[in-house]
Structure formats: C-alpha cells, structure tokens
Amino acid sequence: MKTAIVFYDNSCLLCSKSVQFILKHDKHNHFLFSALDSARAKPYKLSAETVAVLTSDQSLLTHHKAVKYILKNLPKMKWMVFVLAIAPEGIQRLVYMLIAKNRKRLFGTTNCMLSNQHNERFID
C-alpha cells in the first residue's frame, strides 16, 4: 500500500486527537502527517478549518472527502464510511463545516501533544 499525507492543524486539540486515532488504527502505515503550516502544505493554500489528504496518486482531498478517505483506509474503520454514505453529500459537508469552524471553541487548543513514538510518520 502506498502512503498518503494527512495535513492537519497542529494547534487544534480535535485535530491532534484525530491524528492519534489514525496512528492507533493505521496498522499498515499508510498515512504520513504534516501540519497545515508546514512547508509541504504551503503550496496547497489550505485554510485552518481544512483537513486534507494528498493521496498516493497526488490527488488532494479536502474536508469531508478527506475524512472518508482516511476512514476507508483504516482497516477496522471501513464500516464508518458506510454510515457516512447514508447521509447526503450536502449534509456531510454541512456537518463537517460546523465542526471545523467551531472545533477550537468546542474541543480546545494544544501545542501538538503527539508523542515522539511515531516521529518517522511526521514530515515537514
């Protein structure tokens, strides 16, 4: 399996917890991680409310589509893609945007409390 890069907001607690979740469930090391403010992310001009995935074929997926891609590529989480597919695309987009815009207020901020255990998975 080829690798994909997840771009995330390293000052957001929800985002950091999401990265920890992916690390825990990504048994095949499919994902690498890069902060939204990294040199690698800059060419894509991503906003802070965006989770994005650069797939192995260099396609950039953002927002709810990135979330679905991540879940689809986590072996034990594929069932969640089916659950998400029940909701129409417009509802998925709306829920994503509501959470993204309010994530720091609802979940808090962090100074990227990810452990050094997975250093090789974080790229700049």
Secondary structure, DSSP 8 states (H G I E B T S, - for coil): ---EEEEE-TTBHHHHHHHHHHHHH-TT--EEEEETTSTTTGGG---TT--EEE-TTS-EEEHHHHHHHHHHTSGGGHHHHHHHHHS-HHHHHHHHHHHHHHHHHHH-B-S----GGGGGGB--
